[in-house]
């Protein structure tokens, strides 16, 4: 493992001034494909002697790596050399070693057990290389092979042994190429890297790092773009740093689906996560705010990374400042853009197996309000002027006994969590059939939803956490915690007051496949417990004097959820696979389903139910399944609320 940095020079950014807005700053760069650099390095080696052994690590898909292997063999043969050539993945090295090299062996020898020892290089990497093997446990389970995973020593390699019964059939090792680097918040982390080793009999001819395309881009972003953003943040303390940061990245990096657990291997997706969260981490580190803080207002970050196999990479970054305005204005009903003609939208044709457009969510909610005789109000608008409506029914003046039982139902706070809004609008009828006062806020973050829809048109299988928060870059809920319910947050504060909310149903989601940040410590920094999906999860927050009520509510919800066989089976598979590749879970199981109960004195209501569906990037039957799960939890919570 080497820690040296390659010398780099970058052209200065250019200014792009348009008539329609303030001057933008543009950066552009190109990166030579790592496959080309690998072949050039091999071609430059003065190779002499007997048969060669070549071990190359590149961050490429299996098909591209197979093509590189054949090219290396052919070029060495043209030079009169036979060679044993291995082209392994520099990303998730252990998993691909098992799936590509060891799987044929366990099938051929009818092995029934695979023991893998993973490295623990430092206390900070205690479970990191175990997670990198994910979803190997699920692959082994499907193949009828028992998997055993053990922590090893500080040597950067995996060791594996195949058994049939007590007989050892095979043993092998796989070196793990790593590069020590600084994360955007100043931590030393080990990131995946490319490597080339060439041996002639016992002599080592070459053994050095070969940076991947992803590394070249990430180093460039950290050396060129981030310092500019940090300088801009110093000039605007307490204000949005920029209006928009657009990153358009094309690299020859893997982006493909596995045939295990609907999992995906995507270095391009991982790079968009690094761009988004890495930018936040750098700004928080400079400001001295904790990683858990969600009140930072960087502005809108819109990263798009596309896989272009076997080609040189390029990136274009465009930064749009706020111009002369210190803060964007708050829209009112008089100044906000006009809503589309909601009555003209055929909501009966909408399907519950995919995300809805914002206009469809608004139209369904508006038509439900008219049909059921409910109030429709728009108490607030987003930063970009989009409506944040509410459907509600206040407590009748002669029913004071129900006035303390108001139910607040919110969804779409994090706009890349897509099943919640579809479930929320369909729960309007359920709430209307009860005697309770209630308010439904079906889409709290319409600016994020607009960005998410744009990003998914380009990369429908990516998580797109860049659309998670508002267009200012902060979490609207944290405005409430800070006592400043501006823009989108104003609707939630207003609705809770109008109905006397005592129960908050808050519909959310999280990634449906593994969530990684390879250049910041692998697991998502600050969100490590959410790195692997664990099925549909229910969180209950409670005020200090409501612990027993929270436990009874959890049991009531579990009783309802266990009737959904597909949800239970999905959770069981996900929990087994995740538990094999992580430490102790952050949740408990009730009826076989994951729950998390926590005291939260600052919560809006005495009881808050948060549903977490693994819905980021899903469509079709699984999408509909989790919409149904949201509804089931809310129906159980409403019934419990009525009984207390």
N, C-alpha and C positions, 0 to 999 in steps of 0.2 A: 504494500500500500504506500503510495507516495502522496505528499502533501504540497508539492510544488504547484505554482500557478503558471499558466501559459501567458506569455506576453501578449497583450491585446491593445489595439488602437481603434478608436471609433471616430467617425466623422461627427462634427458638431450638429445639433438639431437645427432644422430650418423653421422659419416662421411662415405660416400660411394665413394671410389676412383676407377675409371675405367681406363682402358688403353686408351680409346678413348677421354678422356677429363680431365679437372680439377676435383678436389674432389667436390662432391655434399654434401650438408647438408640435412639430412632426419629427419623429425619429424613424429611421429605416435601417435595417441591417440584413446581411445575408450570411448563411452558415453552410460551409461545405459539408456535404453528406458524409456521415461517419463511415459508411461502406466504402466510399471512394477513398477516404483517408486511410482506411484499413488496408485496402489493396495497394495504395501507393507506398505505405510503410513496408509491406511485404516485398514489393518490387525493389525497394532500395536496399534490402538486406543482402550482404555478401554471403550467400548460403553455400557451404561446402560440406562434404562428408556424406554419411549414410542417410537412411530414412529419417524423415522429419516428423515431429509431433507439433501440431499447431493448436493452441487453445485461444480462441478469440471470444470476447464478450462485447456484444453490441445491443443497443436498445432498439430492437426491431421485432416484427412479428415472426412467427414460425416460418411462413412462406418466404419472407425476405431473407431470413437466416439460412434457409435451405438453399436458396439461390446463391448466396455468398459462399457457402461451403463448396458448392459445385464449381464456382468460378475460381476459388483458391486452389482446389485440387487440379483443375485444368491448367492454371498458370504455372503451378509448381511442376507439373508433368512436362510442360513445354520447356522448362529449364532443366529437365532431366532428373527430377526429384520425386520419389514417391512420398506420400505423407498421410498420416492419420490426422484428420482435421475435425475439430469440434468447434462449432460456432454456437455459443450459448447466449441466453438472454442476460443482459446486464440489469434488467428490471425484473423483480420477483424471481431471482436466479434459482432459489431452492425449489419453488413450485414447478418451474419448467424443467428443471433437472429431473424431478420425480416423474412428471407427466410424460416427458419425452424419452428419457434414458432408462428409467427404472420400471415404468409401467410395462414395456414389452418383456422385461425379465420376469416380473411376477406372474404375468400371464403364461409365459413359456414354461416356467418351472412350477406353476400352480402353487405359488407361495400363499400362505394364509396370514402372514404377519409382516409388517414393515416397521422397523424401529429407526427413528430419525433423531439424531442429536444436533441441536442447533446452538450456535455460539452465543455466549454472553460476554461481550467485549468489555463492557463497563456497567456499573449499576444503572446508568441511564438507559441502557439497551436491554434491560432484564427480559422483556417479552417481545421486543421488536422483531427479532428474526423468527420467532414462533409465528407472529402474525403474518410475516411475509410468505409463509408456507400456505396460508389460506388460499383456496378452499380444499387443500389436500385431504383433510379428514373426510369431507363429503365425497370426494372422488374415491377414496379407499372404501368407504362404506358401500358405495354403489357397486364396487368391484368385488365385494365380499372379502376384503382384506382388512385385518385389524391394524389400526394405526397406533403407534406409541411415540410420544414426543418427549424428549428429555433435554434439560438444559445442560450445556457443556461448558467448556472453558473459553479463554479469550482469543483463541485462534480463529481467524475469519474464514471458517469453512463449515459446511454441513457434512455429517457422516450418516450413512444409512446402511442397515443390515436387513437382508431378506431371510425369512424363516419359513419352513414348512414343518409344523409341529415344533420339536426342539432342535431340528437340524438346521444349521446355518447354511444357506444356499449361496449367498453372495454378500460382499461388503465393498463399499465404495465411498469416496470423498469428493466433494465439489468445493473448490476454493470460491470465495465470495469477494469480488472486487469492490472496494469501498474507497471513498475519498473524503477526508476531513475538511469540512467547510463551516462557515459562519452562517447561521440563519439570519433573516432580516432583523430579528430582535436581539441579535448578538450572542446566541447560544452556539456552542460547538456541537455539530451534529455530523453523523456519518451518512453520506449520500451514496446512492448507487453510481457506478462509473463504468466506462468501458475499459477493456484491457486486451493486451496482446502478448502472448508467450509463445516463443518458438524454440524448440529444442532439437538438437541433432545428437542422437544417442544420449550420452550422459552430459553433453555440453549444452548450456543455455545460451542461445544466440541473441535472444531479445526477451525482455520481461518488463514492460512499462505500461503506464496508463495511456488510454486512448479515449479522450473525453467524448461523450455522446452528444448528439445534436441538442438534446434537452439541456445538458450542462452548459453548452456554449451559449444557448439562449439565456438561461437563468443567470449566468455570470454577467452577460451583457446587460440584462435588465437591472441587476443589482449595482452595476458600476456606472450605468449611464442614466437610467430613468429614475430610480429611487432617490438618488441625491438631489435631483431637481425637485421632486415632490416634497422632500424634507425641507428644502430651502423655502419653497412656497408655503408650507405649513407654518414655518417660523414667521413669515410675513403676515399671516392671517390667524393669529391666535384666537381660538374660540369660534371661528367662522368656518364655513365649508371651504375646504382646501381648493377644490376645482369643481367645475360643473360636470365635466365628463372626461373619463379616461378610457379610450378605446384601444384595445390591443388585438390586432389581427395577425395570427401566427400560423405558419404552415411549416411542418417538420415531418421528416420520415421517422415517425414514432409509432409504436403499436397502438391500435384502437380496434378491438374486436371482442366478440362475445365468446365466453367459454360455454361448454355444454354441461356445466355443473351449477346448480342453484341459481340459474339465470344470472350468473356472475359475469363480470366484464373486466378485461384488462385494457386499460386506456391510459397511456402516458400523456396523451394530449389533454384528456380530462384532468389528469393530475396537475398538469401545468397551468390550466385555468384556475385550479384551486390555489396553486402557489401564487399566481399573479394577484388574485383577489385577496386572500388571507395574508400573503406575504406583505402586500402593500399596507394592509391594516396593521400588521404586527410592527412594521417599521415605524409607522406614524405613532402608534401607541407607545412604543419603546422610547421614541424621542420625547413624547409628551409626558412620560412617566406614569401613564395610566395602566392599570392591570389588564391582562389579556382578556379577562371576563367582562370588561367594560364594553357596553354596546351603545354608548352615547356619542362616540366619536363621529364626526361628520366629514368624511373625506370627500364626498361627492359620489356620483355614479361611476362605477367601474364596470366595463363591459368587455371581458376577454372572450375571444373565440379562437380555438386552436383546432386546426384541421390536420389530418394525417395524409401525407403525400408520399407514399412509399417509394424509396429508391431515388429521391430527388434532393437537390440542395434545398436548404430551408431559408425562409425569409420572414421578416416581421415588420409590421408598420404600427407605430404607436402614435396616437393623436390625442393631445391634451387640450381641452377647451376650458378656459378660465371663466370665472363669474363676471368678468368685466368690472364695471363700476359699482354694481349692486353689492352691498354687504350681505344681505339676506334676501332670499326670494320673497315676494309678497304673499300674504295669505289671501286666497281667493274667497269671494263671497258669492251668494246666489246671483248677485247682479253682475259680477265680473267673470264668473267661471264659464268655461265653454259649455255649449248647449249639449245635453244628453242626446244620444241617437234616439230614433223613434222606437222606443221599447215595445209599444203596443203592436208594432208591425212584425215583430220577431215571433216565429212559430216555435214556441218552447216545447210543444208536444213532440217535435221531431228530434229533440236533444237526446243523446245517448249518455248513459252513466258509466261508460267504459273508457272514457278519455277526458282530459281536461276541457273545461269550457272557456270560451272567450269572456272577457269582462262584460261585454254587452249582453251576452246570454245570461250571465249570472244576475245582472241587474234586471233584465227583462223578466226572468222567472220570478224573482223576488217581488217586483212591482205588480205583476199579474196575480201572484198569490195574495198580496195585500188587498188588491181590489176585489178579488173573489171572496175573501174571507172577512171583508169589512175591517181591515186593520189600517193603522197609520203608516204612511210612507213619508219619511223625512230625510233631508240631506243636511245634517248639522255641520258638516265640514267638508273641505276639499283637500286633495293632496297637494304637494308642493308644485306639481306640474299642472294642477287645475282639474284633476279628475274627481268625480264625486265619491264620497264615502257614505253611502246611504244606510238607513236603518229601517227595519220593519218592526213595529212594536204595538203592544196593547198595554195601556196603563191600568192600574188598579181602579176599579169603579169606586166612587166616593162612598158607597154604602157597604163596601167590603173591606173594612180596615184590617180584618184578621188575615187577609191574604197579601196585604201591602208589603209585608216583610219577607215574602217568599218569591220575590222577583227573580227570574232566570235570564241571565245574559248569555247569549250564544254568539261567539265570534269565530271567524275563520279568515284565512288569507292573510294573516299577519306576516307570515313568511311566504312570499309569493311563489317560490319554487316547490312548495308543498301543496300538491294540486288536488288531492281528493277531498279536502275539507270543505271548500266552497260548494262543491257539487252536493255533498251531504247536507250542508247547512241550509240551503234553500229548500230542500225537501223535508226538513224538519220543521218548517214554518207551520205546516198543517198539524203536525203532532202537538206543537205548543198551543196552537189555536184551539185544539180540542180539549185542552186542560183549562182549569179555572184560574191559572196563574197569570200574573202580569209578566210580560217578557219583552225582550228586544233581540232581534237577530241582525247581526252585522256580517253579511255574507262575504264581503271582500274589503278588508281593512287597508290593504296595501295595493291599490290599483296601479301605481307607477311601477312597482316591482313586477306586477302581473304583466304589464305591457312589455317590460324588458324581457321577462322570462319567455313570453310567447315569441318575441323576436329571436332570442337565442336558440330556442328549441326548433325553430324552422331550419336552422343551420346544423345543429347537433342535437337531435331528439333524445339521444341516449346519455347525455351528459347531465350532471347534477345541477349545474348552474347556480351555485350559492351566491354568485354576484347579484342575482335578482332577489336574494333573500330579504334584504332590508329596503328602506325607502330610497328615493332618488337622491337624498342628502347623504345616504350611507349609514344612517343610524337606525336602531330598532325603535319603532314607534312606541312600544311598551315602555321603553326606558325614559321616554318623555314624561309618562305618567309617574314613574318612580321619582323623577327629578322635580315633580311639581310644575311641569311646563307642558301641558297637553296642547301643543301647537299642531296645526295642519291635521294629518290623519288621526292622531291620537285624540283629538277633540271629540270625535264621534263616540268613542268608547266611554270617555268620562261623562259625556252628556247622557248617553243611554243608560248607564248604570244609575245615574241620579234620577232619571225620569221614572224608572220602574222599582226603585228601592232594591237593587240586586243583592241577593244573598247567596246565590249559586252561579258560578261562572263556568260555562262549558266552552272550552277553548280548543279548537280543532287544528291539529298540526300534523307534520310528517317528518321523515328523515330519510337518508339514503337507502335505496333498495339493494345496492351492492357495495362492496368494500370502498371505504372512503380513505384516501391516502394523500399525504403531502411528502413526496420522496426526498425533497431537499430541505426539509425542516424537521426531520426526525422520524419520518415515515407516517406514523399515526397522526391524525389531524391535531395540531397543537391547540390545546384548550378545549378540544372536543373528543379526546381520546376514547371515552366510554361509548361514543357513537360510531366508532370506526367500522364495526361489523354489524350487520342487521341481526335482530333478535325477534323478528315477528312484530305483531301489533302490540304496542306497549301503552299502558294507561298510567298516567301520573296523577296523583291527588295531592294538592297542597291544602294545608289546613292551618287555621289560626290556633294559637296555643291551647285554647279550651275546647277544641273540636277534634281531638285525636281519636276518641272512640267513635264519633260519628263518621270520621274518615274511614276507619277500618270497616265499619258496617256498610258504608257506601261501596267500598272496594269489593266486599263479598257479594253485594247485590249486583254489581257490574259483572263480576266474574261468573255468577250464576247465569246471567244472560248471554255472555260471550261464549261459554262452553257449549251452547246449543248450535254454534256456527262451526260445523265440522271442518270446513276448508280453512278457516282462520286458525283453529286449534292445530291442525296438521301442519300448516305453514310455519307456525311459531315453533312447534316441536323440532322440525327439521332445521330451522334457522338457529335455534338455541343450541342444538347439538353441535352443529358445525362451528358456531362462534365460540362456544365454550372450549373446544379443543384447541383453539388458536389464541386464547386470551386468558387473562387472569380471572379472579373472582368477579362475577357479574355485578353490575351496579343496581340490579333489580332483584325482586323476589318473585317467586312463582305462586300464583293463586289459581287453583284449578288448571295448572299447566300453562298458564299465560303470564307474561311478565307484567309486574306492577311496580311502581315506585311511589311510596308515601313519604312525604317530607313536610315538616313544619315550616311555614312561611308567613311570618307575621305581617309582611308588607304586601301580601296578596290583596287584590281588589275586594274579594268576598271571603267570608269565613271558610267556604269550601270552593275549591277550583278543581275541575276535572280537565286534564289535558290529554287528549288522544294523540298518539304518535304512530302514524301508519308509515311503514317503509314504502313510500309512494313516489319518491323522486326517481324519475325515469321509467315509470311503469305505465302500461296501457293495457287495454283489453280486459280479459276476465279478472286478472288480479286487481286492476283498478276498481272494477265494480265490486269486487269482494271487500276491499277496504272502505269504499263508500258505505257499504252495508254495515261494516264493523263500527264506523263512526256513529251511524244512526242507532245501532244497538246499544252502544254505551250511553248515548244521550237519552234514549228512551228509558233505560234502566235508572239513570240518575234522576230523571224527571219523576218517575214513579216513586223512587225513594224519597225525593224532596217533598212530594205530596203526602207521604205517609208519616213524616216527622212533625 
